[in-house]
């Protein structure tokens, strides 16, 4: 996936489809998921769920 992410074809696909580049490999993706878990948990707690 990292090799694909660095390719000109992928950059062109991002542009063509109006996609955001949110690629997070390895530990960075794990950190993102942990942060999202905390954020969603906090919102649910505030809502009383």
PyMOL commands that set and color helices and strands:
alter all, ss='L'
color gray80, all
select helices_A, chain A and resi 2-5+8-17+26-46
alter helices_A, ss='H'
color red, helices_A
deselect
rebuild
show_as cartoon
